[in-house]
Amino acid sequence: MEITTDQIKNIMIESFDLDLTTNEISDDMPFFGGELDIDSIDMLEFFMKIDQSFDIKINKEELKEEYFASVQSMTDYLNTQKVTQ
């Protein structure tokens, strides 16, 4: 089953302790440099929840800045990881 942007948004809300709904987070919202005030600890929690939710192990050496450009780009990246694992 494919990972959706709404699933990623829900994990973001929980990981980053956001006072937002999934409808208030646009698919093109960036992880860094935008409205979100997140740090490296938040991202660790986010990836732990990704692992728990989808059984995807993230290799930090493979992460590229472009994956964090938007919710959609992160969703696309995670879907490619899900297929390869």
Biopython code that builds the backbone (N, CA, C, O; Angstrom):
import numpy as np
from Bio.PDB.StructureBuilder import StructureBuilder

atoms = [
    (1, "MET", "N", (0.840, -1.184, 0.000)),
    (1, "MET", "CA", (0.000, 0.000, 0.000)),
    (1, "MET", "C", (0.887, 1.251, 0.000)),
    (1, "MET", "O", (1.872, 1.330, 0.734)),
    (2, "GLU", "N", (0.527, 2.190, -0.810)),
    (2, "GLU", "CA", (1.311, 3.416, -0.942)),
    (2, "GLU", "C", (1.099, 4.357, 0.242)),
    (2, "GLU", "O", (-0.009, 4.495, 0.760)),
    (3, "ILE", "N", (2.182, 4.994, 0.651)),
    (3, "ILE", "CA", (2.134, 6.002, 1.712)),
    (3, "ILE", "C", (1.530, 7.274, 1.124)),
    (3, "ILE", "O", (1.882, 7.676, 0.015)),
    (4, "THR", "N", (0.625, 7.904, 1.865)),
    (4, "THR", "CA", (-0.027, 9.123, 1.381)),
    (4, "THR", "C", (0.526, 10.353, 2.095)),
    (4, "THR", "O", (1.139, 10.258, 3.158)),
    (5, "THR", "N", (0.292, 11.498, 1.483)),
    (5, "THR", "CA", (0.714, 12.747, 2.123)),
    (5, "THR", "C", (-0.026, 12.958, 3.438)),
    (5, "THR", "O", (0.549, 13.505, 4.379)),
    (6, "ASP", "N", (-1.275, 12.540, 3.526)),
    (6, "ASP", "CA", (-2.011, 12.707, 4.783)),
    (6, "ASP", "C", (-1.388, 11.874, 5.905)),
    (6, "ASP", "O", (-1.362, 12.311, 7.055)),
    (7, "GLN", "N", (-0.889, 10.685, 5.583)),
    (7, "GLN", "CA", (-0.212, 9.883, 6.597)),
    (7, "GLN", "C", (1.054, 10.595, 7.080)),
    (7, "GLN", "O", (1.340, 10.625, 8.277)),
    (8, "ILE", "N", (1.797, 11.159, 6.151)),
    (8, "ILE", "CA", (3.012, 11.898, 6.518)),
    (8, "ILE", "C", (2.659, 13.127, 7.341)),
    (8, "ILE", "O", (3.340, 13.438, 8.318)),
    (9, "LYS", "N", (1.608, 13.822, 6.958)),
    (9, "LYS", "CA", (1.171, 15.006, 7.711)),
    (9, "LYS", "C", (0.792, 14.634, 9.141)),
    (9, "LYS", "O", (1.128, 15.359, 10.077)),
    (10, "ASN", "N", (0.103, 13.521, 9.317)),
    (10, "ASN", "CA", (-0.260, 13.084, 10.671)),
    (10, "ASN", "C", (0.980, 12.776, 11.503)),
    (10, "ASN", "O", (1.022, 13.097, 12.690)),
    (11, "ILE", "N", (1.977, 12.165, 10.899)),
    (11, "ILE", "CA", (3.220, 11.887, 11.619)),
    (11, "ILE", "C", (3.945, 13.190, 11.931)),
    (11, "ILE", "O", (4.531, 13.330, 13.005)),
    (12, "MET", "N", (3.911, 14.139, 11.009)),
    (12, "MET", "CA", (4.509, 15.451, 11.261)),
    (12, "MET", "C", (3.829, 16.135, 12.441)),
    (12, "MET", "O", (4.506, 16.670, 13.319)),
    (13, "ILE", "N", (2.515, 16.123, 12.468)),
    (13, "ILE", "CA", (1.758, 16.769, 13.543)),
    (13, "ILE", "C", (2.150, 16.176, 14.885)),
    (13, "ILE", "O", (2.357, 16.900, 15.859)),
    (14, "GLU", "N", (2.252, 14.855, 14.928)),
    (14, "GLU", "CA", (2.613, 14.182, 16.178)),
    (14, "GLU", "C", (4.083, 14.408, 16.535)),
    (14, "GLU", "O", (4.393, 14.721, 17.685)),
    (15, "SER", "N", (4.980, 14.256, 15.581)),
    (15, "SER", "CA", (6.421, 14.361, 15.844)),
    (15, "SER", "C", (6.847, 15.776, 16.201)),
    (15, "SER", "O", (7.671, 15.982, 17.091)),
    (16, "PHE", "N", (6.283, 16.739, 15.505)),
    (16, "PHE", "CA", (6.690, 18.135, 15.673)),
    (16, "PHE", "C", (5.781, 18.903, 16.632)),
    (16, "PHE", "O", (5.941, 20.108, 16.823)),
    (17, "ASP", "N", (4.816, 18.183, 17.239)),
    (17, "ASP", "CA", (3.875, 18.781, 18.187)),
    (17, "ASP", "C", (3.213, 20.024, 17.588)),
    (17, "ASP", "O", (3.189, 21.092, 18.199)),
    (18, "LEU", "N", (2.677, 19.854, 16.376)),
    (18, "LEU", "CA", (2.056, 20.967, 15.665)),
    (18, "LEU", "C", (0.606, 21.132, 16.073)),
    (18, "LEU", "O", (-0.105, 20.151, 16.293)),
    (19, "ASP", "N", (0.180, 22.359, 16.170)),
    (19, "ASP", "CA", (-1.213, 22.678, 16.460)),
    (19, "ASP", "C", (-1.925, 22.960, 15.134)),
    (19, "ASP", "O", (-2.498, 24.031, 14.934)),
    (20, "LEU", "N", (-1.873, 21.970, 14.234)),
    (20, "LEU", "CA", (-2.449, 22.092, 12.899)),
    (20, "LEU", "C", (-3.220, 20.823, 12.570)),
    (20, "LEU", "O", (-3.053, 19.793, 13.223)),
    (21, "THR", "N", (-4.062, 20.910, 11.555)),
    (21, "THR", "CA", (-4.712, 19.726, 11.017)),
    (21, "THR", "C", (-4.037, 19.375, 9.700)),
    (21, "THR", "O", (-3.273, 20.173, 9.157)),
    (22, "THR", "N", (-4.316, 18.189, 9.189)),
    (22, "THR", "CA", (-3.723, 17.800, 7.914)),
    (22, "THR", "C", (-4.164, 18.739, 6.796)),
    (22, "THR", "O", (-3.415, 18.969, 5.846)),
    (23, "ASN", "N", (-5.369, 19.280, 6.903)),
    (23, "ASN", "CA", (-5.858, 20.224, 5.879)),
    (23, "ASN", "C", (-5.104, 21.545, 5.903)),
    (23, "ASN", "O", (-5.074, 22.257, 4.900)),
    (24, "GLU", "N", (-4.498, 21.879, 7.030)),
    (24, "GLU", "CA", (-3.758, 23.140, 7.151)),
    (24, "GLU", "C", (-2.295, 23.010, 6.714)),
    (24, "GLU", "O", (-1.576, 24.006, 6.632)),
    (25, "ILE", "N", (-1.866, 21.795, 6.439)),
    (25, "ILE", "CA", (-0.503, 21.556, 5.957)),
    (25, "ILE", "C", (-0.598, 21.259, 4.469)),
    (25, "ILE", "O", (-1.210, 20.272, 4.061)),
    (26, "SER", "N", (0.007, 22.113, 3.669)),
    (26, "SER", "CA", (-0.059, 21.905, 2.219)),
    (26, "SER", "C", (0.963, 20.851, 1.792)),
    (26, "SER", "O", (1.974, 20.635, 2.460)),
    (27, "ASP", "N", (0.680, 20.214, 0.686)),
    (27, "ASP", "CA", (1.598, 19.193, 0.171)),
    (27, "ASP", "C", (2.952, 19.783, -0.220)),
    (27, "ASP", "O", (3.955, 19.071, -0.272)),
    (28, "ASP", "N", (2.972, 21.086, -0.494)),
    (28, "ASP", "CA", (4.244, 21.713, -0.878)),
    (28, "ASP", "C", (4.932, 22.440, 0.278)),
    (28, "ASP", "O", (5.887, 23.184, 0.055)),
    (29, "MET", "N", (4.455, 22.233, 1.516)),
    (29, "MET", "CA", (5.087, 22.850, 2.684)),
    (29, "MET", "C", (6.471, 22.230, 2.908)),
    (29, "MET", "O", (6.590, 21.009, 3.010)),
    (30, "PRO", "N", (7.517, 23.061, 2.986)),
    (30, "PRO", "CA", (8.866, 22.518, 3.213)),
    (30, "PRO", "C", (9.068, 22.138, 4.683)),
    (30, "PRO", "O", (8.403, 22.669, 5.572)),
    (31, "PHE", "N", (9.982, 21.224, 4.915)),
    (31, "PHE", "CA", (10.319, 20.831, 6.279)),
    (31, "PHE", "C", (11.167, 21.895, 6.956)),
    (31, "PHE", "O", (11.023, 22.143, 8.153)),
    (32, "PHE", "N", (12.052, 22.525, 6.188)),
    (32, "PHE", "CA", (12.950, 23.541, 6.746)),
    (32, "PHE", "C", (12.777, 24.852, 6.000)),
    (32, "PHE", "O", (12.509, 24.865, 4.798)),
    (33, "GLY", "N", (12.933, 25.950, 6.719)),
    (33, "GLY", "CA", (12.890, 27.261, 6.096)),
    (33, "GLY", "C", (11.498, 27.782, 5.813)),
    (33, "GLY", "O", (11.338, 28.804, 5.146)),
    (34, "GLY", "N", (10.502, 27.096, 6.310)),
    (34, "GLY", "CA", (9.125, 27.536, 6.086)),
    (34, "GLY", "C", (8.447, 27.822, 7.412)),
    (34, "GLY", "O", (9.053, 28.367, 8.334)),
    (35, "GLU", "N", (7.190, 27.450, 7.490)),
    (35, "GLU", "CA", (6.388, 27.710, 8.685)),
    (35, "GLU", "C", (6.744, 26.811, 9.864)),
    (35, "GLU", "O", (6.476, 27.152, 11.016)),
    (36, "LEU", "N", (7.349, 25.660, 9.571)),
    (36, "LEU", "CA", (7.676, 24.721, 10.641)),
    (36, "LEU", "C", (8.928, 25.159, 11.382)),
    (36, "LEU", "O", (9.905, 25.592, 10.772)),
    (37, "ASP", "N", (8.889, 25.044, 12.688)),
    (37, "ASP", "CA", (10.056, 25.364, 13.518)),
    (37, "ASP", "C", (10.572, 24.054, 14.095)),
    (37, "ASP", "O", (10.322, 23.735, 15.257)),
    (38, "ILE", "N", (11.299, 23.292, 13.268)),
    (38, "ILE", "CA", (11.754, 21.977, 13.697)),
    (38, "ILE", "C", (13.279, 21.940, 13.771)),
    (38, "ILE", "O", (13.974, 22.736, 13.140)),
    (39, "ASP", "N", (13.769, 20.998, 14.557)),
    (39, "ASP", "CA", (15.212, 20.836, 14.701)),
    (39, "ASP", "C", (15.586, 19.377, 14.471)),
    (39, "ASP", "O", (14.738, 18.567, 14.096)),
    (40, "SER", "N", (16.835, 19.046, 14.693)),
    (40, "SER", "CA", (17.310, 17.690, 14.413)),
    (40, "SER", "C", (16.648, 16.650, 15.324)),
    (40, "SER", "O", (16.430, 15.514, 14.902)),
    (41, "ILE", "N", (16.330, 17.020, 16.553)),
    (41, "ILE", "CA", (15.645, 16.095, 17.467)),
    (41, "ILE", "C", (14.246, 15.785, 16.935)),
    (41, "ILE", "O", (13.803, 14.637, 16.979)),
    (42, "ASP", "N", (13.553, 16.806, 16.434)),
    (42, "ASP", "CA", (12.233, 16.593, 15.832)),
    (42, "ASP", "C", (12.331, 15.629, 14.651)),
    (42, "ASP", "O", (11.486, 14.748, 14.494)),
    (43, "MET", "N", (13.363, 15.794, 13.819)),
    (43, "MET", "CA", (13.521, 14.925, 12.656)),
    (43, "MET", "C", (13.830, 13.491, 13.072)),
    (43, "MET", "O", (13.360, 12.550, 12.433)),
    (44, "LEU", "N", (14.610, 13.313, 14.129)),
    (44, "LEU", "CA", (14.860, 11.956, 14.636)),
    (44, "LEU", "C", (13.555, 11.293, 15.055)),
    (44, "LEU", "O", (13.311, 10.131, 14.730)),
    (45, "GLU", "N", (12.720, 12.032, 15.773)),
    (45, "GLU", "CA", (11.427, 11.499, 16.201)),
    (45, "GLU", "C", (10.553, 11.188, 14.986)),
    (45, "GLU", "O", (9.869, 10.165, 14.951)),
    (46, "PHE", "N", (10.579, 12.072, 13.998)),
    (46, "PHE", "CA", (9.814, 11.866, 12.766)),
    (46, "PHE", "C", (10.229, 10.548, 12.097)),
    (46, "PHE", "O", (9.372, 9.746, 11.727)),
    (47, "PHE", "N", (11.533, 10.325, 11.942)),
    (47, "PHE", "CA", (12.000, 9.114, 11.274)),
    (47, "PHE", "C", (11.769, 7.861, 12.112)),
    (47, "PHE", "O", (11.575, 6.779, 11.558)),
    (48, "MET", "N", (11.787, 7.989, 13.434)),
    (48, "MET", "CA", (11.438, 6.847, 14.285)),
    (48, "MET", "C", (9.975, 6.462, 14.073)),
    (48, "MET", "O", (9.640, 5.279, 14.006)),
    (49, "LYS", "N", (9.111, 7.463, 13.969)),
    (49, "LYS", "CA", (7.691, 7.195, 13.736)),
    (49, "LYS", "C", (7.458, 6.633, 12.327)),
    (49, "LYS", "O", (6.573, 5.801, 12.129)),
    (50, "ILE", "N", (8.243, 7.082, 11.365)),
    (50, "ILE", "CA", (8.162, 6.522, 10.013)),
    (50, "ILE", "C", (8.509, 5.037, 10.066)),
    (50, "ILE", "O", (7.817, 4.206, 9.478)),
    (51, "ASP", "N", (9.585, 4.716, 10.774)),
    (51, "ASP", "CA", (10.003, 3.327, 10.909)),
    (51, "ASP", "C", (8.909, 2.494, 11.582)),
    (51, "ASP", "O", (8.588, 1.400, 11.119)),
    (52, "GLN", "N", (8.346, 3.006, 12.661)),
    (52, "GLN", "CA", (7.294, 2.288, 13.388)),
    (52, "GLN", "C", (6.036, 2.109, 12.539)),
    (52, "GLN", "O", (5.407, 1.051, 12.568)),
    (53, "SER", "N", (5.680, 3.129, 11.796)),
    (53, "SER", "CA", (4.432, 3.104, 11.029)),
    (53, "SER", "C", (4.526, 2.273, 9.753)),
    (53, "SER", "O", (3.575, 1.585, 9.380)),
    (54, "PHE", "N", (5.681, 2.341, 9.085)),
    (54, "PHE", "CA", (5.791, 1.733, 7.759)),
    (54, "PHE", "C", (6.921, 0.717, 7.641)),
    (54, "PHE", "O", (7.126, 0.140, 6.573)),
    (55, "ASP", "N", (7.655, 0.492, 8.726)),
    (55, "ASP", "CA", (8.778, -0.428, 8.720)),
    (55, "ASP", "C", (9.796, -0.065, 7.637)),
    (55, "ASP", "O", (10.251, -0.917, 6.874)),
    (56, "ILE", "N", (10.134, 1.211, 7.594)),
    (56, "ILE", "CA", (11.128, 1.718, 6.652)),
    (56, "ILE", "C", (12.330, 2.211, 7.451)),
    (56, "ILE", "O", (12.203, 3.089, 8.305)),
    (57, "LYS", "N", (13.476, 1.648, 7.170)),
    (57, "LYS", "CA", (14.714, 2.096, 7.806)),
    (57, "LYS", "C", (15.335, 3.175, 6.927)),
    (57, "LYS", "O", (15.596, 2.948, 5.746)),
    (58, "ILE", "N", (15.568, 4.336, 7.501)),
    (58, "ILE", "CA", (16.137, 5.456, 6.766)),
    (58, "ILE", "C", (17.652, 5.458, 6.956)),
    (58, "ILE", "O", (18.145, 5.483, 8.083)),
    (59, "ASN", "N", (18.373, 5.430, 5.857)),
    (59, "ASN", "CA", (19.826, 5.521, 5.894)),
    (59, "ASN", "C", (20.195, 6.999, 5.769)),
    (59, "ASN", "O", (19.995, 7.606, 4.716)),
    (60, "LYS", "N", (20.729, 7.572, 6.838)),
    (60, "LYS", "CA", (20.987, 9.014, 6.841)),
    (60, "LYS", "C", (21.981, 9.437, 5.761)),
    (60, "LYS", "O", (21.957, 10.584, 5.314)),
    (61, "GLU", "N", (22.854, 8.520, 5.338)),
    (61, "GLU", "CA", (23.791, 8.857, 4.266)),
    (61, "GLU", "C", (23.086, 9.028, 2.921)),
    (61, "GLU", "O", (23.595, 9.713, 2.034)),
    (62, "GLU", "N", (21.922, 8.409, 2.772)),
    (62, "GLU", "CA", (21.179, 8.497, 1.518)),
    (62, "GLU", "C", (20.248, 9.710, 1.456)),
    (62, "GLU", "O", (19.743, 10.049, 0.385)),
    (63, "LEU", "N", (20.022, 10.356, 2.582)),
    (63, "LEU", "CA", (19.099, 11.493, 2.605)),
    (63, "LEU", "C", (19.677, 12.672, 1.828)),
    (63, "LEU", "O", (20.850, 13.018, 1.969)),
    (64, "LYS", "N", (18.839, 13.269, 1.020)),
    (64, "LYS", "CA", (19.232, 14.437, 0.248)),
    (64, "LYS", "C", (18.324, 15.604, 0.611)),
    (64, "LYS", "O", (17.172, 15.417, 1.004)),
    (65, "GLU", "N", (18.855, 16.791, 0.473)),
    (65, "GLU", "CA", (18.105, 18.001, 0.802)),
    (65, "GLU", "C", (16.778, 18.070, 0.046)),
    (65, "GLU", "O", (15.781, 18.564, 0.574)),
    (66, "GLU", "N", (16.770, 17.579, -1.180)),
    (66, "GLU", "CA", (15.558, 17.659, -2.006)),
    (66, "GLU", "C", (14.387, 16.878, -1.401)),
    (66, "GLU", "O", (13.232, 17.202, -1.678)),
    (67, "TYR", "N", (14.661, 15.858, -0.583)),
    (67, "TYR", "CA", (13.578, 15.093, 0.046)),
    (67, "TYR", "C", (12.812, 15.931, 1.066)),
    (67, "TYR", "O", (11.645, 15.659, 1.349)),
    (68, "PHE", "N", (13.469, 16.944, 1.613)),
    (68, "PHE", "CA", (12.858, 17.798, 2.625)),
    (68, "PHE", "C", (12.215, 19.048, 2.024)),
    (68, "PHE", "O", (11.736, 19.915, 2.754)),
    (69, "ALA", "N", (12.205, 19.137, 0.707)),
    (69, "ALA", "CA", (11.668, 20.324, 0.030)),
    (69, "ALA", "C", (10.179, 20.491, 0.270)),
    (69, "ALA", "O", (9.674, 21.613, 0.296)),
    (70, "SER", "N", (9.475, 19.381, 0.446)),
    (70, "SER", "CA", (8.024, 19.463, 0.665)),
    (70, "SER", "C", (7.509, 18.154, 1.247)),
    (70, "SER", "O", (8.205, 17.139, 1.260)),
    (71, "VAL", "N", (6.284, 18.204, 1.722)),
    (71, "VAL", "CA", (5.618, 16.995, 2.210)),
    (71, "VAL", "C", (5.526, 15.983, 1.066)),
    (71, "VAL", "O", (5.753, 14.790, 1.264)),
    (72, "GLN", "N", (5.195, 16.466, -0.121)),
    (72, "GLN", "CA", (5.064, 15.570, -1.276)),
    (72, "GLN", "C", (6.398, 14.914, -1.630)),
    (72, "GLN", "O", (6.436, 13.717, -1.913)),
    (73, "SER", "N", (7.484, 15.674, -1.618)),
    (73, "SER", "CA", (8.780, 15.081, -1.963)),
    (73, "SER", "C", (9.206, 14.046, -0.930)),
    (73, "SER", "O", (9.816, 13.038, -1.287)),
    (74, "MET", "N", (8.898, 14.276, 0.345)),
    (74, "MET", "CA", (9.207, 13.285, 1.381)),
    (74, "MET", "C", (8.352, 12.034, 1.184)),
    (74, "MET", "O", (8.844, 10.914, 1.321)),
    (75, "THR", "N", (7.087, 12.224, 0.866)),
    (75, "THR", "CA", (6.192, 11.089, 0.609)),
    (75, "THR", "C", (6.694, 10.269, -0.569)),
    (75, "THR", "O", (6.723, 9.040, -0.509)),
    (76, "ASP", "N", (7.086, 10.945, -1.634)),
    (76, "ASP", "CA", (7.617, 10.244, -2.815)),
    (76, "ASP", "C", (8.869, 9.448, -2.452)),
    (76, "ASP", "O", (9.008, 8.288, -2.840)),
    (77, "TYR", "N", (9.778, 10.078, -1.707)),
    (77, "TYR", "CA", (11.002, 9.396, -1.286)),
    (77, "TYR", "C", (10.680, 8.151, -0.452)),
    (77, "TYR", "O", (11.237, 7.081, -0.695)),
    (78, "LEU", "N", (9.785, 8.289, 0.525)),
    (78, "LEU", "CA", (9.449, 7.159, 1.391)),
    (78, "LEU", "C", (8.798, 6.029, 0.605)),
    (78, "LEU", "O", (9.017, 4.855, 0.905)),
    (79, "ASN", "N", (8.004, 6.375, -0.391)),
    (79, "ASN", "CA", (7.401, 5.330, -1.220)),
    (79, "ASN", "C", (8.456, 4.570, -2.018)),
    (79, "ASN", "O", (8.316, 3.364, -2.224)),
    (80, "THR", "N", (9.500, 5.246, -2.467)),
    (80, "THR", "CA", (10.568, 4.538, -3.181)),
    (80, "THR", "C", (11.335, 3.634, -2.210)),
    (80, "THR", "O", (11.763, 2.544, -2.587)),
    (81, "GLN", "N", (11.510, 4.082, -0.965)),
    (81, "GLN", "CA", (12.204, 3.261, 0.028)),
    (81, "GLN", "C", (11.389, 2.037, 0.402)),
    (81, "GLN", "O", (11.938, 0.959, 0.633)),
    (82, "LYS", "N", (10.091, 2.208, 0.459)),
    (82, "LYS", "CA", (9.207, 1.096, 0.821)),
    (82, "LYS", "C", (9.287, -0.008, -0.231)),
    (82, "LYS", "O", (9.251, -1.193, 0.101)),
    (83, "VAL", "N", (9.393, 0.380, -1.481)),
    (83, "VAL", "CA", (9.460, -0.588, -2.570)),
    (83, "VAL", "C", (10.784, -1.343, -2.550)),
    (83, "VAL", "O", (10.820, -2.538, -2.842)),
    (84, "THR", "N", (11.871, -0.655, -2.210)),
    (84, "THR", "CA", (13.187, -1.278, -2.279)),
    (84, "THR", "C", (13.526, -2.121, -1.044)),
    (84, "THR", "O", (14.504, -2.868, -1.063)),
    (85, "GLN", "N", (12.745, -2.014, 0.010)),
    (85, "GLN", "CA", (13.080, -2.768, 1.226)),
    (85, "GLN", "C", (12.300, -4.039, 1.355)),
    (85, "GLN", "O", (12.476, -4.775, 2.326)),
]
sb = StructureBuilder()
sb.init_structure("model")
sb.init_model(0)
sb.init_chain("A")
sb.init_seg("    ")
for serial, (resi, resn, name, xyz) in enumerate(atoms, 1):
    if name == "N":
        sb.init_residue(resn, " ", resi, " ")
    sb.init_atom(name, np.array(xyz, "f"), 0.0, 1.0, " ", f" {name:<3s}", serial, name[0])
structure = sb.get_structure()
